[in-house]
Amino acid sequence: QVQLVESGGGLVQAGGSLRLSCAASGSTFIIPTMAMGWYRQAPGKQRELVATIARAGSTNYADSLKGRFTISRDSAKNTIYLQMNSLKPEDTAVYYCSAGPTMLATDYWGRGTQVTVSS
Protein backbone atom coordinates (compact mmCIF):
# COMPACT_ATOMS: atom_id res chain seq x y z
CA GLN A 1 0.00 0.00 0.00
CA VAL A 2 0.98 3.58 -0.65
CA GLN A 3 -0.14 6.66 1.24
CA LEU A 4 0.12 10.12 -0.27
CA VAL A 5 -0.02 13.34 1.73
CA GLU A 6 -0.18 16.72 0.05
CA SER A 7 0.83 20.02 1.60
CA GLY A 8 1.54 23.59 0.61
CA GLY A 9 -1.86 24.79 -0.51
CA GLY A 10 -3.32 28.08 0.58
CA LEU A 11 -4.62 31.46 -0.45
CA VAL A 12 -2.56 33.55 -2.84
CA GLN A 13 -3.18 36.63 -4.92
CA ALA A 14 -3.29 36.46 -8.70
CA GLY A 15 0.22 36.57 -10.10
CA GLY A 16 1.69 34.90 -7.04
CA SER A 17 3.34 31.53 -6.59
CA LEU A 18 2.85 28.42 -4.51
CA ARG A 19 4.80 25.20 -4.14
CA LEU A 20 2.90 22.03 -3.39
CA SER A 21 4.51 18.91 -1.96
CA CYS A 22 3.36 15.32 -1.94
CA ALA A 23 5.09 12.80 0.29
CA ALA A 24 4.64 9.10 -0.38
CA SER A 25 4.94 6.49 2.33
CA GLY A 26 4.27 2.80 2.66
CA SER A 27 5.85 0.15 0.50
CA THR A 28 9.53 0.97 0.11
CA PHE A 29 9.66 -1.52 -2.76
CA ILE A 30 6.84 -0.05 -4.79
CA ILE A 31 7.20 3.70 -4.33
CA PRO A 32 10.54 4.10 -6.17
CA THR A 33 9.08 2.34 -9.21
CA MET A 34 6.00 4.47 -9.51
CA ALA A 35 5.10 7.45 -11.61
CA MET A 36 3.50 10.26 -9.66
CA GLY A 37 1.49 13.27 -10.57
CA TRP A 38 -0.82 16.13 -9.80
CA TYR A 39 -4.47 16.51 -10.72
CA ARG A 40 -6.90 19.23 -9.78
CA GLN A 41 -10.63 19.61 -9.39
CA ALA A 42 -12.41 22.93 -9.38
CA PRO A 43 -15.94 23.30 -7.99
CA GLY A 44 -18.49 21.86 -10.40
CA LYS A 45 -15.83 20.50 -12.74
CA GLN A 46 -14.24 17.15 -13.41
CA ARG A 47 -10.85 16.27 -12.06
CA GLU A 48 -8.17 17.09 -14.63
CA LEU A 49 -4.53 16.30 -15.20
CA VAL A 50 -2.01 18.94 -14.17
CA ALA A 51 1.32 17.13 -14.58
CA THR A 52 2.94 13.75 -14.11
CA ILE A 53 6.51 12.61 -13.64
CA ALA A 54 7.97 9.20 -14.33
CA ARG A 55 10.35 7.24 -12.17
CA ALA A 56 13.22 8.29 -14.43
CA GLY A 57 12.15 11.93 -14.40
CA SER A 58 10.37 12.46 -17.70
CA THR A 59 7.42 14.79 -17.38
CA ASN A 60 4.03 15.38 -18.93
CA TYR A 61 1.94 18.54 -18.57
CA ALA A 62 -1.52 19.72 -19.42
CA ASP A 63 -0.99 21.92 -22.48
CA SER A 64 -2.69 24.91 -20.87
CA LEU A 65 -0.30 24.86 -17.90
CA LYS A 66 3.03 24.49 -19.66
CA GLY A 67 5.38 27.31 -18.79
CA ARG A 68 3.68 28.24 -15.51
CA PHE A 69 3.75 24.95 -13.59
CA THR A 70 6.77 22.73 -12.99
CA ILE A 71 6.70 19.23 -11.53
CA SER A 72 9.78 17.75 -9.91
CA ARG A 73 10.73 14.72 -7.90
CA ASP A 74 13.08 13.97 -5.01
CA SER A 75 13.39 10.20 -5.13
CA ALA A 76 15.45 10.07 -1.95
CA LYS A 77 12.53 11.60 -0.06
CA ASN A 78 9.76 9.87 -2.05
CA THR A 79 8.35 13.33 -2.61
CA ILE A 80 7.15 15.25 -5.62
CA TYR A 81 6.63 18.97 -5.93
CA LEU A 82 4.54 21.29 -8.03
CA GLN A 83 5.87 24.80 -8.45
CA MET A 84 3.05 27.05 -9.59
CA ASN A 85 3.88 30.52 -10.86
CA SER A 86 1.82 33.39 -12.27
CA LEU A 87 -1.26 31.95 -10.64
CA LYS A 88 -4.68 32.90 -11.94
CA PRO A 89 -8.11 32.78 -10.30
CA GLU A 90 -9.00 29.90 -12.63
CA ASP A 91 -6.25 27.84 -11.00
CA THR A 92 -8.40 27.70 -7.88
CA ALA A 93 -9.07 24.03 -7.14
CA VAL A 94 -8.31 21.16 -4.85
CA TYR A 95 -5.00 19.70 -5.97
CA TYR A 96 -4.56 15.96 -5.62
CA CYS A 97 -1.44 13.85 -5.71
CA SER A 98 -1.54 10.52 -7.49
CA ALA A 99 0.73 7.52 -7.97
CA GLY A 100 0.69 4.48 -10.20
CA PRO A 101 2.80 2.12 -12.29
CA THR A 102 2.63 4.29 -15.41
CA MET A 103 2.46 8.01 -16.19
CA LEU A 104 -1.32 8.18 -16.39
CA ALA A 105 -2.15 5.45 -13.89
CA THR A 106 -3.81 6.65 -10.71
CA ASP A 107 -3.83 3.67 -8.41
CA TYR A 108 -3.38 5.84 -5.35
CA TRP A 109 -4.68 9.26 -4.38
CA GLY A 110 -3.96 11.75 -1.65
CA ARG A 111 -6.73 13.66 0.10
CA GLY A 112 -5.94 16.90 -1.68
CA THR A 113 -4.86 20.40 -0.76
CA GLN A 114 -6.90 23.52 -1.47
CA VAL A 115 -5.41 26.26 -3.63
CA THR A 116 -7.34 29.50 -3.81
CA VAL A 117 -6.22 32.34 -6.06
CA SER A 118 -7.86 35.69 -5.41
CA SER A 119 -8.23 38.35 -8.09
Steps between C-alpha positions, in 0.01 A plus 500: 500500500598858435388808689526846349486822700484838332601830655571857401160620388354829609370838397706709261438808292489483122851511360647333806665163545451189708695178537310183575661188643385141502673248723455130433530239771433131533658235284868582461513251213218647297536875546834540316354324196192713470410798290340781695299801409269786577135538408257772594127538539322832501147537639245356259766364266659165433839412635768582243864421443752764603833319459662162547857386547646159431738304716787605274393864503322553170205733532161559345291816536154618415553720194330799661739495797833463324735782587330593828507171692802278560493150646808352662595197701735425789531123488706487818208653689223327301359846444380692199448872469291732290633851458218725386583847373294787359192356663158595370157488664411212267775294663285486812433133574576213729831354388544126535812289491490167322727200452496196277711264291483717188483872422122517480417227750334620818498202730545717806370842597572749773223691675579824322608850592296812429649774284307824482612784275336835565463766232 
